[in-house]
Amino acid sequence: MNDAERYNAEVKRIMPHMAEDLMVDPSIDNANHIDEIVFRRSEFLGGMACVILELVKKAA
């Protein structure tokens, strides 16, 4: 699994009601790009993405 696949799986697990807003293209393989993409949608979502990326990183 690449970064985006792990991130999307964690989004679905802990934030299923926000999955549409937080998920990214599963082909992305760079955590910084994931954060940038979601942050462009909104600062609030970008903050959430940053936390989710940390959870994914700690779980790896």
SEVEXMI-440104 format. One record per atom (N, C-alpha, C): residue number from 1; chain; atom name; x negated, y negated, z negated. Coordinates in nm, 2 decimals, decimal comma. Each point is the difference from the previous one (the first is absolute). Layout:
SEVEXMI-440104
+------+------+--------+--------+--------+--------+
! mike ! kero ! vexkol !      X !      Y !      Z !
+------+------+--------+--------+--------+--------+
!  NUM !    A !     CA !      X !      Y !      Z !
...
+------+------+--------+--------+--------+--------+
//
This chain:
SEVEXMI-440104
+------+------+--------+--------+--------+--------+
! mike ! kero ! vexkol !      X !      Y !      Z !
+------+------+--------+--------+--------+--------+
!    1 !    A !      N !  -0,08 !   0,12 !   0,00 !
!    1 !    A !     CA !   0,08 !  -0,12 !   0,00 !
!    1 !    A !      C !  -0,09 !  -0,12 !   0,00 !
!    2 !    A !      N !   0,04 !  -0,10 !   0,08 !
!    2 !    A !     CA !  -0,07 !  -0,13 !   0,00 !
!    2 !    A !      C !   0,06 !  -0,09 !  -0,10 !
!    3 !    A !      N !  -0,06 !  -0,12 !  -0,01 !
!    3 !    A !     CA !   0,05 !  -0,10 !  -0,10 !
!    3 !    A !      C !   0,15 !  -0,04 !   0,01 !
!    4 !    A !      N !   0,04 !  -0,02 !   0,12 !
!    4 !    A !     CA !   0,14 !  -0,04 !   0,02 !
!    4 !    A !      C !   0,10 !   0,11 !  -0,03 !
!    5 !    A !      N !  -0,04 !   0,12 !   0,03 !
!    5 !    A !     CA !   0,09 !   0,12 !  -0,03 !
!    5 !    A !      C !   0,01 !   0,02 !  -0,15 !
!    6 !    A !      N !  -0,11 !  -0,01 !  -0,07 !
!    6 !    A !     CA !   0,01 !   0,01 !  -0,15 !
!    6 !    A !      C !   0,07 !  -0,12 !  -0,05 !
!    7 !    A !      N !  -0,02 !  -0,12 !   0,05 !
!    7 !    A !     CA !   0,07 !  -0,12 !  -0,05 !
!    7 !    A !      C !   0,15 !   0,02 !   0,03 !
!    8 !    A !      N !   0,04 !   0,04 !   0,12 !
!    8 !    A !     CA !   0,14 !   0,01 !   0,03 !
!    8 !    A !      C !   0,07 !   0,11 !  -0,09 !
!    9 !    A !      N !  -0,07 !   0,11 !  -0,02 !
!    9 !    A !     CA !   0,05 !   0,10 !  -0,09 !
!    9 !    A !      C !   0,03 !  -0,05 !  -0,14 !
!   10 !    A !      N !  -0,10 !  -0,08 !  -0,05 !
!   10 !    A !     CA !   0,02 !  -0,06 !  -0,14 !
!   10 !    A !      C !   0,11 !  -0,10 !   0,00 !
!   11 !    A !      N !   0,02 !  -0,08 !   0,11 !
!   11 !    A !     CA !   0,11 !  -0,09 !   0,01 !
!   11 !    A !      C !   0,13 !   0,08 !  -0,01 !
!   12 !    A !      N !   0,01 !   0,10 !   0,07 !
!   12 !    A !     CA !   0,13 !   0,08 !   0,00 !
!   12 !    A !      C !   0,02 !   0,06 !  -0,13 !
!   13 !    A !      N !  -0,10 !   0,04 !  -0,07 !
!   13 !    A !     CA !   0,01 !   0,07 !  -0,13 !
!   13 !    A !      C !   0,05 !  -0,10 !  -0,11 !
!   14 !    A !      N !  -0,07 !  -0,12 !  -0,01 !
!   14 !    A !     CA !   0,03 !  -0,09 !  -0,11 !
!   14 !    A !      C !   0,09 !  -0,12 !   0,03 !
!   15 !    A !      N !   0,02 !  -0,03 !   0,13 !
!   15 !    A !     CA !   0,08 !  -0,11 !   0,04 !
!   15 !    A !      C !   0,09 !   0,03 !   0,12 !
!   16 !    A !      N !   0,08 !   0,11 !  -0,01 !
!   16 !    A !     CA !   0,07 !   0,04 !   0,12 !
!   16 !    A !      C !   0,10 !  -0,11 !   0,05 !
!   17 !    A !      N !   0,05 !  -0,08 !  -0,10 !
!   17 !    A !     CA !   0,10 !  -0,10 !   0,04 !
!   17 !    A !      C !  -0,07 !  -0,12 !   0,07 !
!   18 !    A !      N !  -0,13 !  -0,01 !   0,00 !
!   18 !    A !     CA !  -0,08 !  -0,10 !   0,07 !
!   18 !    A !      C !  -0,08 !   0,05 !   0,11 !
!   19 !    A !      N !   0,01 !   0,13 !   0,03 !
!   19 !    A !     CA !  -0,09 !   0,06 !   0,10 !
!   19 !    A !      C !   0,00 !  -0,07 !   0,13 !
!   20 !    A !      N !   0,11 !  -0,04 !   0,05 !
!   20 !    A !     CA !   0,01 !  -0,07 !   0,13 !
!   20 !    A !      C !  -0,09 !  -0,12 !   0,00 !
!   21 !    A !      N !   0,00 !  -0,08 !  -0,10 !
!   21 !    A !     CA !  -0,08 !  -0,12 !  -0,01 !
!   21 !    A !      C !  -0,15 !   0,02 !  -0,03 !
!   22 !    A !      N !  -0,03 !   0,11 !  -0,06 !
!   22 !    A !     CA !  -0,14 !   0,03 !  -0,04 !
!   22 !    A !      C !  -0,08 !   0,09 !   0,09 !
!   23 !    A !      N !   0,06 !   0,08 !   0,07 !
!   23 !    A !     CA !  -0,07 !   0,10 !   0,08 !
!   23 !    A !      C !  -0,07 !  -0,06 !   0,12 !
!   24 !    A !      N !  -0,10 !   0,06 !   0,04 !
!   24 !    A !     CA !  -0,08 !  -0,04 !   0,12 !
!   24 !    A !      C !  -0,02 !   0,11 !   0,10 !
!   25 !    A !      N !  -0,05 !  -0,03 !   0,12 !
!   25 !    A !     CA !  -0,03 !   0,09 !   0,10 !
!   25 !    A !      C !  -0,10 !   0,11 !  -0,06 !
!   26 !    A !      N !   0,04 !   0,12 !   0,01 !
!   26 !    A !     CA !  -0,09 !   0,11 !  -0,06 !
!   26 !    A !      C !  -0,13 !   0,02 !   0,07 !
!   27 !    A !      N !  -0,03 !  -0,06 !   0,11 !
!   27 !    A !     CA !  -0,13 !   0,01 !   0,07 !
!   27 !    A !      C !  -0,10 !  -0,09 !  -0,06 !
!   28 !    A !      N !   0,04 !  -0,09 !  -0,09 !
!   28 !    A !     CA !  -0,10 !  -0,10 !  -0,05 !
!   28 !    A !      C !  -0,09 !   0,08 !  -0,10 !
!   29 !    A !      N !  -0,13 !  -0,02 !   0,01 !
!   29 !    A !     CA !  -0,09 !   0,07 !  -0,09 !
!   29 !    A !      C !  -0,09 !  -0,09 !  -0,08 !
!   30 !    A !      N !   0,06 !  -0,11 !  -0,05 !
!   30 !    A !     CA !  -0,08 !  -0,10 !  -0,07 !
!   30 !    A !      C !   0,09 !  -0,07 !  -0,10 !
!   31 !    A !      N !  -0,03 !   0,02 !  -0,13 !
!   31 !    A !     CA !   0,08 !  -0,06 !  -0,11 !
!   31 !    A !      C !   0,01 !  -0,15 !   0,01 !
!   32 !    A !      N !  -0,10 !  -0,07 !   0,05 !
!   32 !    A !     CA !   0,00 !  -0,14 !   0,01 !
!   32 !    A !      C !   0,10 !  -0,04 !   0,11 !
!   33 !    A !      N !   0,01 !   0,07 !   0,10 !
!   33 !    A !     CA !   0,10 !  -0,03 !   0,11 !
!   33 !    A !      C !   0,14 !   0,02 !  -0,05 !
!   34 !    A !      N !   0,02 !   0,11 !  -0,08 !
!   34 !    A !     CA !   0,13 !   0,02 !  -0,06 !
!   34 !    A !      C !   0,04 !  -0,12 !  -0,08 !
!   35 !    A !      N !  -0,08 !  -0,04 !  -0,09 !
!   35 !    A !     CA !   0,03 !  -0,12 !  -0,08 !
!   35 !    A !      C !   0,03 !  -0,12 !   0,08 !
!   36 !    A !      N !  -0,08 !  -0,03 !   0,10 !
!   36 !    A !     CA !   0,02 !  -0,12 !   0,08 !
!   36 !    A !      C !   0,13 !   0,01 !   0,08 !
!   37 !    A !      N !   0,04 !   0,11 !   0,05 !
!   37 !    A !     CA !   0,12 !   0,02 !   0,08 !
!   37 !    A !      C !   0,12 !  -0,03 !  -0,10 !
!   38 !    A !      N !   0,00 !   0,07 !  -0,11 !
!   38 !    A !     CA !   0,11 !  -0,02 !  -0,09 !
!   38 !    A !      C !   0,01 !  -0,14 !  -0,06 !
!   39 !    A !      N !  -0,12 !  -0,06 !  -0,03 !
!   39 !    A !     CA !  -0,01 !  -0,14 !  -0,05 !
!   39 !    A !      C !   0,06 !  -0,10 !   0,10 !
!   40 !    A !      N !  -0,02 !   0,03 !   0,13 !
!   40 !    A !     CA !   0,06 !  -0,09 !   0,10 !
!   40 !    A !      C !   0,15 !   0,00 !  -0,01 !
!   41 !    A !      N !   0,06 !   0,11 !  -0,04 !
!   41 !    A !     CA !   0,15 !   0,01 !  -0,01 !
!   41 !    A !      C !   0,05 !  -0,09 !  -0,12 !
!   42 !    A !      N !  -0,07 !   0,00 !  -0,11 !
!   42 !    A !     CA !   0,02 !  -0,09 !  -0,11 !
!   42 !    A !      C !  -0,10 !   0,02 !  -0,11 !
!   43 !    A !      N !  -0,03 !  -0,10 !  -0,08 !
!   43 !    A !     CA !  -0,10 !   0,01 !  -0,11 !
!   43 !    A !      C !   0,05 !   0,10 !  -0,10 !
!   44 !    A !      N !   0,13 !   0,00 !  -0,03 !
!   44 !    A !     CA !   0,05 !   0,09 !  -0,10 !
!   44 !    A !      C !  -0,02 !   0,15 !   0,05 !
!   45 !    A !      N !   0,02 !   0,03 !   0,12 !
!   45 !    A !     CA !  -0,02 !   0,14 !   0,05 !
!   45 !    A !      C !  -0,15 !   0,03 !   0,01 !
!   46 !    A !      N !  -0,08 !  -0,10 !   0,03 !
!   46 !    A !     CA !  -0,14 !   0,02 !   0,00 !
!   46 !    A !      C !  -0,06 !   0,03 !  -0,14 !
!   47 !    A !      N !   0,06 !  -0,06 !  -0,10 !
!   47 !    A !     CA !  -0,05 !   0,04 !  -0,14 !
!   47 !    A !      C !   0,04 !   0,14 !  -0,03 !
!   48 !    A !      N !   0,12 !   0,04 !   0,04 !
!   48 !    A !     CA !   0,04 !   0,14 !  -0,02 !
!   48 !    A !      C !  -0,09 !   0,09 !   0,08 !
!   49 !    A !      N !  -0,03 !  -0,03 !   0,12 !
!   49 !    A !     CA !  -0,09 !   0,09 !   0,08 !
!   49 !    A !      C !  -0,13 !   0,01 !  -0,07 !
!   50 !    A !      N !  -0,05 !  -0,10 !  -0,05 !
!   50 !    A !     CA !  -0,13 !   0,00 !  -0,07 !
!   50 !    A !      C !   0,00 !   0,10 !  -0,12 !
!   51 !    A !      N !   0,10 !  -0,01 !  -0,07 !
!   51 !    A !     CA !   0,02 !   0,09 !  -0,12 !
!   51 !    A !      C !   0,01 !   0,15 !   0,05 !
!   52 !    A !      N !   0,08 !   0,02 !   0,10 !
!   52 !    A !     CA !   0,02 !   0,14 !   0,06 !
!   52 !    A !      C !  -0,13 !   0,05 !   0,05 !
!   53 !    A !      N !  -0,08 !  -0,08 !   0,07 !
!   53 !    A !     CA !  -0,13 !   0,04 !   0,05 !
!   53 !    A !      C !  -0,09 !   0,04 !  -0,11 !
!   54 !    A !      N !   0,00 !  -0,07 !  -0,11 !
!   54 !    A !     CA !  -0,08 !   0,04 !  -0,12 !
!   54 !    A !      C !   0,05 !   0,13 !  -0,05 !
!   55 !    A !      N !   0,13 !   0,03 !  -0,01 !
!   55 !    A !     CA !   0,05 !   0,12 !  -0,05 !
!   55 !    A !      C !  -0,05 !   0,12 !   0,09 !
!   56 !    A !      N !   0,00 !  -0,03 !   0,13 !
!   56 !    A !     CA !  -0,04 !   0,10 !   0,10 !
!   56 !    A !      C !  -0,15 !   0,03 !  -0,02 !
!   57 !    A !      N !  -0,08 !  -0,11 !  -0,02 !
!   57 !    A !     CA !  -0,14 !   0,01 !  -0,02 !
!   57 !    A !      C !  -0,04 !   0,09 !  -0,12 !
!   58 !    A !      N !   0,07 !  -0,03 !  -0,11 !
!   58 !    A !     CA !  -0,02 !   0,07 !  -0,13 !
!   58 !    A !      C !   0,04 !   0,15 !   0,01 !
!   59 !    A !      N !   0,10 !   0,03 !   0,08 !
!   59 !    A !     CA !   0,05 !   0,13 !   0,02 !
!   59 !    A !      C !  -0,09 !   0,09 !   0,08 !
!   60 !    A !      N !  -0,08 !  -0,07 !   0,09 !
!   60 !    A !     CA !  -0,09 !   0,08 !   0,09 !
!   60 !    A !      C !  -0,12 !   0,06 !  -0,07 !
+------+------+--------+--------+--------+--------+
//
